[in-house]
C-alpha cells in the first residue's frame, strides 16, 4: 500500500521491499539514519549503483532524496524531518538490472532544535531558525588534517613553542568542541582540501571516485559538531573545483560529473548542514556557479542558503556574501575599521546577509592587543548586522603568516561568552539606527532599535587605558524598559535604570575601552 501511494504521488512505485526495522523515533530536525545491507559487485559502487528514497510525511507529502554507498555491502540514507508524526519510507538500491528494495517507518517527536537556519524575513541582513527565533552566530574554523577518525586533534590554549619542531598543545575533538561551545561559539565552517582531508579522489566524466576514509571522517566530525550545538557551513570544493570555465560549463559530460558529486554531498551531509558554500578562495565562471548552484538548490530538500568564495552575491543563485578578511589594525581603530568593512560589503546593497567566514589577524595569531581587537570586532560586527567566523589557530601563540588566523584562548572565549549572553534573544526586528553621543569626539557609537529592544555599543575614541567619563547618549527606545550598562570585557553590570519609551538622554557610566547598553 505504501509503495502504491508513493507511486501515485510522485511517479513509478518502488517495489514493496522488505521491512528493515521496527518504527523508531527521531527528534524534529535531527538526523534519521537508515542502513541498508545489500551486496554489490560494482568496481565503483559510488557511480555504478544508486539509492533512491521516497518518504511519505504524516501530512501526505512525498519527499524524494538519495542515499549513498558507505562501505562494502552497506548503503545509507539520512533525513531530517520537519513534521511531527509517523513517516514511512521506501528505498531501492539499483545496480544495472539488479535491485534491492527496502521499506520502513519512523516517528518524528518533539525535540529542542529550532530548525534550520534561514534568512530572516524581519531583517534581511540577519539569520533566523525555522521556528522564527533569531540566530546571531559566532563561528570558528580549524584545520582537520590527515589525523582523522577517532584521533582528530585540535589546538587549544597552547603557549609559546620551544622550537620549530614543537607541535604546540593539541587536545581531542570532544574537549575542543565542548570548550568552544561553552564559550558561545555556535557555527563551524568546514570544507575538503582546505587544511583538511579530501572527500573525492576524482571528479571525471569517466567516473567519479570518492574517498571512503574522508567520507567517514566528515561523518564523525559533523555528528560531533551537532552533538555540541554547532551549526555547520560546508564548502563542497576547496581551492580547485573542477571544470570551472565557461567552456567546461557548456560540456554536458563534465557538468554531469560535477553534479553527481554535488548530489552525493547533499545526500550524505545535507541533514547536518545549515549553510552551503560552493568553493573556498577559488574563481569560477558565472555560468558554472549558476549551473552548479542551481542544481544544488534543485536536489537539496532542506533549501539551505548558498554562498561561494570568492563571493559573487550579484548572481541570483547566491544567497549570502562570503568574505575573507585578515587584518592587523590599530586597536584604537578596531571598531571603526570593522564597521566600515562590514557596512560596505557588496551583499548588503543587494539585500543579502554577509558571512565573513574567515576572519583573523595578519602577521601573527596572537599579540598583547589581539584579544581586545577580537572583542571590538565581534561586538561591532553584531551591531553592523554581519557574522564573523574566526579561523582558530590556538595550538600556540607564535604562529606567523600573512594570514595568521587568530588565537582563541581563555580571555578571548570569555569575551565571546559575554557577547553571546548579550545577543541571546535580541529583538529580531531591530535595525541599525544612528548613535548620538556627546561630546561626539570622545567616543564612537553603534545602535540597534527594535519594537521591544534597544542596543547601544560605545567605544572610546582615544585612550583605552584610562576611564572615559562625562559622556551622554541620546537614546530612543520604542517602549519603556530597564536600561542595563555592561562592561564587555568582564560582563559586569555597571549600572541599571528604569527608563520610559521615546527620546531621552542617558548618562554613560565611566568605562575603559568599550561599554554596552541594552534597554528591554
C-alpha positions in Angstrom: 0.0 0.0 0.0 2.8 2.4 0.9 4.6 1.9 -2.4 1.5 2.3 -4.4 0.6 5.5 -2.5 4.1 7.0 -3.1 3.9 5.9 -6.7 0.7 7.8 -7.2 2.1 10.9 -5.6 5.5 11.0 -7.3 5.9 8.7 -10.2 6.5 5.0 -10.6 6.1 3.0 -7.5 9.1 1.4 -5.8 9.0 -2.4 -5.2 7.3 -3.2 -1.9 10.6 -4.2 -0.4 11.4 -5.9 2.8 11.0 -4.2 6.2 14.4 -3.5 7.7 13.4 -2.3 11.2 10.6 -1.5 13.6 9.5 2.1 13.7 11.8 4.2 15.9 11.7 7.8 16.9 13.8 10.8 15.9 13.5 14.3 17.2 12.3 17.0 14.9 15.0 18.5 12.7 17.5 15.9 13.9 19.0 13.2 11.7 17.3 9.9 11.0 19.8 7.5 9.5 19.0 4.2 8.0 21.4 1.5 7.0 20.6 -0.8 4.1 22.5 -4.1 3.7 22.9 -5.1 0.0 25.7 -6.8 -1.8 27.3 -5.1 -4.8 29.7 -6.4 -7.4 30.4 -3.0 -8.9 34.0 -1.9 -9.2 33.0 1.7 -8.4 29.8 1.4 -6.3 29.5 5.3 -5.9 29.0 5.5 -9.7 27.6 2.2 -10.8 24.8 1.8 -8.2 22.2 4.3 -6.8 19.9 4.6 -3.9 16.5 6.2 -4.4 14.4 7.0 -1.4 10.8 8.2 -1.1 9.4 9.4 2.3 5.8 9.9 3.0 5.2 12.6 5.6 2.4 12.5 8.2 0.6 15.1 6.2 0.8 13.1 2.9 3.6 14.9 1.2 6.2 12.9 -0.6 9.9 13.8 -0.3 12.5 12.3 -2.6 16.1 12.0 -1.5 19.1 9.9 -2.4 21.2 7.5 -0.4 24.9 6.7 -0.7 27.4 3.9 -0.6 29.1 3.8 2.8 31.1 0.6 2.9 31.2 -2.9 1.3 27.7 -4.3 1.5 26.4 -1.1 3.3 24.3 1.7 1.9 22.7 4.5 3.9 20.3 7.4 3.7 19.8 10.3 6.1 16.9 12.6 6.6 16.0 15.4 9.0 12.1 15.6 9.4 10.4 18.9 9.7 6.9 17.5 10.6 5.8 15.6 13.7 4.3 12.2 13.4 4.9 8.9 11.6 6.9 8.9 8.4 7.0 6.0 6.1 9.7 5.3 3.5 10.8 3.0 0.7 14.3 2.7 -0.6 15.6 1.0 -3.8 19.3 0.2 -4.4 19.8 -0.3 -8.2 22.9 -1.7 -9.9 22.3 -2.4 -13.6 19.4 -4.9 -13.8 19.7 -5.8 -10.1 17.6 -4.1 -7.4 17.2 -4.4 -3.7 14.1 -2.9 -2.2 13.5 -1.9 1.5 10.8 -0.2 3.5 10.2 1.1 7.0 9.0 4.0 9.1 10.0 6.2 11.9 8.2 8.7 14.2 9.3 12.3 14.4 8.8 13.6 18.0 9.3 16.9 19.7 12.8 18.0 20.5 14.8 21.1 21.3 16.0 22.0 17.9 14.6 25.3 16.5 15.1 24.0 12.9 17.4 25.0 10.1 18.9 28.5 9.5 17.1 30.8 7.2 17.5 34.4 6.0 15.3 36.4 8.4 12.1 37.8 7.0 12.2 40.5 9.6 15.7 41.8 8.8 17.2 40.5 5.5 20.7 41.1 6.9 20.1 38.6 9.7 19.5 34.9 10.2 16.7 33.1 11.9 15.6 29.5 12.5 12.7 27.7 11.1 10.7 28.4 14.3 11.3 32.1 13.9 13.8 32.5 16.7 16.8 34.7 15.9 20.3 33.3 15.2 23.3 35.6 15.9 26.2 33.2 15.2 29.9 33.5 16.1 31.9 30.9 14.2 35.2 29.1 14.1 37.1 27.1 11.6 40.1 24.9 12.2 42.4 22.5 10.5 41.2 18.9 10.2 44.2 17.2 8.8 45.0 13.6 7.9 44.9 12.5 11.6 41.1 11.9 11.2 38.8 9.3 12.6 38.8 8.8 16.4 42.2 10.7 16.5 41.0 14.1 15.4 43.2 16.6 17.3 42.8 20.3 17.6 44.9 23.1 19.1 43.7 24.6 22.4 45.4 27.0 24.8 48.9 26.5 23.6 51.7 28.9 24.6 54.9 29.9 23.0 56.7 27.0 21.4 60.1 25.8 22.4 61.3 25.4 18.9 60.3 24.7 15.3 59.5 21.0 16.0 57.2 21.8 18.9 53.7 21.0 17.8 52.1 23.1 20.5 49.2 21.9 22.6 46.6 19.6 21.0 43.5 18.1 22.5 40.9 15.6 21.4 37.8 16.7 19.5 35.4 16.3 22.4 37.4 18.5 24.7 37.9 21.1 21.9 34.2 21.4 20.9 32.9 21.3 24.5 35.3 24.2 25.4 34.3 26.4 22.4 30.6 25.6 22.7 30.5 26.6 26.3 32.1 30.0 25.3 29.2 30.6 22.9 30.7 29.6 19.5 27.9 28.0 17.6 28.9 27.8 13.9 31.7 25.7 12.4 32.9 26.1 8.8 34.4 23.1 7.1 35.3 22.1 3.6 37.5 19.5 1.9 41.1 20.3 0.9 41.3 23.5 3.0 43.8 22.5 5.7 41.6 19.3 5.8 41.1 15.9 4.3 39.5 15.2 0.9 36.1 13.8 0.0 36.9 12.7 -3.5 39.8 11.3 -5.5 38.4 12.2 -8.9 35.5 14.0 -10.5 35.6 13.0 -14.1 33.3 12.1 -16.9 34.9 8.7 -16.9 33.6 8.1 -13.4 33.8 9.9 -10.0 35.7 8.2 -7.2 35.1 9.4 -3.7 37.2 8.9 -0.5 35.8 6.2 1.8 38.1 7.4 4.6 37.2 11.1 4.0 33.5 10.4 4.0 33.7 8.6 7.3 35.8 11.3 8.8 33.4 14.0 7.8 30.5 11.9 9.2 32.3 11.8 12.6 33.1 15.4 12.5 29.6 16.5 11.6 27.9 14.2 14.2 30.2 15.5 16.9 29.6 19.2 15.9 25.9 18.8 16.1 26.1 17.0 19.4 27.8 20.1 20.9 25.3 22.5 19.3 27.3 23.8 16.4 25.6 24.7 13.1 27.7 23.8 10.0 28.7 25.7 7.0 30.1 23.3 4.4 32.1 24.1 1.4 31.7 21.5 -1.3 35.0 22.2 -3.0 38.4 23.5 -1.9 40.8 25.7 -3.9 40.5 23.9 -7.2 36.9 23.0 -8.1 36.7 21.0 -11.4 35.6 22.3 -14.9 35.0 25.9 -13.9 35.5 27.7 -17.2 32.5 28.8 -19.3 33.5 26.2 -22.0 33.6 23.5 -19.4 30.2 24.6 -18.0 28.8 24.1 -21.6 30.1 20.5 -21.7 27.3 18.1 -20.5 29.6 15.2 -19.6 31.8 17.4 -17.4 28.9 19.1 -15.7 27.2 15.7 -15.1 30.2 14.6 -13.2 30.2 17.7 -11.0 26.5 17.3 -10.4 26.9 13.7 -9.3 29.3 14.8 -6.7 27.0 17.6 -5.6 24.2 15.1 -5.2 26.4 12.8 -3.2 27.3 15.6 -0.8 23.7 16.7 -0.4 22.6 13.1 0.2 25.3 12.4 2.7 25.6 15.7 4.6 22.5 17.8 3.9 20.7 16.7 7.0 23.6 18.1 9.2 24.3 21.3 7.3 22.8 24.8 7.6 24.9 26.7 5.0 26.4 25.6 1.7 29.4 27.2 0.1 30.4 26.1 -3.4 34.1 26.6 -3.0 36.9 28.2 -1.0 39.0 31.1 -2.3 38.5 30.0 -5.9 37.1 31.6 -9.0 34.6 30.0 -11.4 32.7 31.3 -14.4 29.3 32.8 -13.7 27.8 30.1 -15.8 29.4 27.3 -13.7 28.3 28.9 -10.4 24.8 29.4 -11.8 24.5 25.9 -13.1 26.1 24.1 -10.1 24.3 26.3 -7.6 21.0 25.8 -9.4 21.4 22.1 -9.3 22.2 22.1 -5.6 19.1 24.1 -4.9 17.1 21.6 -7.0 18.3 18.5 -5.1 18.6 19.9 -1.6 15.3 19.0 0.2 16.2 21.4 3.1 16.7 24.6 1.0 19.9 25.6 2.8 21.2 29.1 1.9 24.1 29.1 -0.6 27.2 31.2 -0.9 30.6 30.9 -2.5 34.1 32.4 -2.1 35.3 34.4 -3.7 32.0 36.0 -3.3 29.6 36.8 -6.1 26.4 38.0 -4.4 25.2 39.6 -7.6 24.3 36.2 -9.0 20.7 35.3 -8.2 21.7 31.7 -7.3 23.9 33.0 -4.4 22.0 33.9 -1.3 24.6 35.4 1.0 28.0 37.1 0.8 31.2 35.4 1.9 34.2 37.5 2.7 37.6 36.5 3.9 39.3 39.2 6.0 42.6 39.2 7.8 43.8 42.4 9.4 46.3 43.8 11.9 44.6 47.1 12.7 45.4 49.6 15.5 43.3 48.6 18.5 42.2 52.2 18.9 40.5 51.8 15.5 39.3 48.2 15.6 35.6 49.2 15.8 35.8 51.8 13.1 37.7 49.5 10.7 35.2 46.7 11.3 32.2 48.9 10.9 33.5 50.4 7.6 34.4 47.0 6.2 31.1 45.3 7.1 28.7 48.1 6.3 30.2 48.3 2.8 30.0 44.6 1.9 28.6 44.2 -1.6 26.0 41.7 -0.4 24.4 44.3 1.8 23.3 46.5 -1.0 21.6 43.5 -2.6 19.6 42.7 0.5 21.6 39.6 1.3 23.4 38.7 4.6 27.2 38.8 5.0 29.1 35.9 6.5 32.8 36.7 6.9 33.7 33.0 7.1 37.4 33.5 7.5 38.5 36.3 9.9 41.7 36.7 11.8 44.9 38.6 12.2 47.7 39.2 9.7 51.3 38.8 10.8 50.8 36.7 14.0 47.8 34.9 15.5 48.4 36.4 19.0 49.9 39.6 20.4 49.2 41.6 23.6 46.3 43.5 21.9 44.8 40.8 19.8 42.2 39.7 22.4 40.9 43.3 22.7 40.8 43.7 18.9 38.8 40.5 18.7 36.3 41.8 21.2 35.9 45.1 19.4 35.5 43.3 16.1 33.0 40.9 17.4 30.7 43.5 19.2 30.9 45.8 16.2 30.0 43.0 13.8 26.9 42.3 15.7 25.8 45.9 15.6 26.7 46.0 11.9 24.4 43.1 11.2 27.1 40.7 10.0 28.6 37.4 11.0 32.3 36.6 11.8 33.8 33.1 11.6 37.3 33.1 13.1 40.0 30.8 11.7 41.2 29.4 15.0 44.9 28.7 15.5 45.3 28.0 19.2 47.9 25.3 19.4 50.5 28.1 20.0 50.7 31.8 20.4 53.6 32.4 18.0 52.1 31.3 14.6 53.3 33.8 12.0 52.0 34.2 8.4 50.5 36.7 6.1 47.1 35.4 7.2 47.9 34.3 10.7 44.4 33.4 11.8 43.6 34.1 15.4 44.3 32.8 18.9 41.1 32.0 20.8 42.3 31.3 24.4 40.5 31.7 27.7 40.5 35.6 27.5 39.0 35.6 24.0 36.5 32.9 24.9 35.3 34.9 27.9 34.8 37.9 25.7 32.7 35.9 23.2 30.6 34.4 26.0 29.7 37.9 27.3 28.7 39.0 23.8 26.6 35.9 23.2 24.9 36.5 26.6 24.0 40.0 25.4 22.7 38.9 22.0 20.7 35.9 23.3 17.1 36.5 22.1 17.8 40.1 21.0 14.9 41.6 19.2 15.0 40.1 15.7 13.2 43.2 14.3 15.9 45.5 15.4 17.6 47.6 12.7 20.7 49.9 12.7 19.9 53.5 13.7 22.2 56.4 14.3 24.0 56.6 17.7 24.1 60.0 19.2 26.8 60.7 21.8 28.1 63.9 23.5 30.8 65.0 23.3 30.9 63.4 19.9 34.7 63.4 19.7 35.1 61.4 22.8 33.6 58.1 21.6 32.1 56.2 18.7 28.7 54.6 19.0 26.6 52.0 17.2 22.9 51.4 17.8 20.1 49.0 17.1 16.4 49.7 17.6 13.5 47.3 17.5 9.9 47.3 18.8 10.9 45.5 22.0 14.6 46.2 22.5 17.3 48.9 22.0 21.0 48.3 22.0 24.0 50.7 22.0 27.7 49.9 21.8 30.2 52.6 22.7 34.0 52.6 22.1 36.3 55.3 23.4 37.8 57.3 20.6 41.1 57.9 22.3 42.9 56.4 25.3 42.0 52.8 26.0 43.9 52.7 29.3 42.2 55.4 31.3 38.4 55.8 32.1 36.2 57.8 29.7 33.7 59.7 31.7 31.2 62.6 31.4 29.6 61.1 28.2 25.9 61.2 27.5 23.8 59.2 24.9 20.6 60.2 23.3 18.5 57.0 23.0 15.1 56.3 21.6 13.7 53.0 22.8 10.3 52.1 21.4 8.9 51.3 24.8 9.7 51.6 28.5 12.2 49.1 30.0 15.3 48.6 32.1 18.5 50.2 30.8 21.4 48.0 31.7 25.0 49.1 31.1 27.5 46.2 30.8 31.3 46.0 30.6 32.1 43.8 27.5 35.5 42.9 29.0 34.2 41.5 32.2 30.4 41.0 31.9 29.9 43.1 35.0 26.8 45.2 35.1 27.9 48.8 35.7 24.5 50.5 36.1 20.8 49.9 35.7 17.9 52.3 35.4 14.2 52.2 34.6 13.5 54.4 31.5 10.5 55.4 29.6 9.9 54.9 25.9 10.9 57.6 23.4 13.8 60.0 23.0 15.8 60.8 26.2 19.3 61.5 27.3 21.2 59.0 29.5 24.5 59.4 31.3 27.0 56.8 30.2 28.9 55.2 33.2 32.6 55.7 33.2 34.3 52.9 31.2 37.6 51.8 29.8 37.7 50.9 26.1 34.1 50.0 25.5 30.6 49.7 27.1 27.3 48.2 26.0 23.7 49.3 26.8 20.6 47.2 26.5 17.1 48.6 27.1 14.5 45.8 27.3 
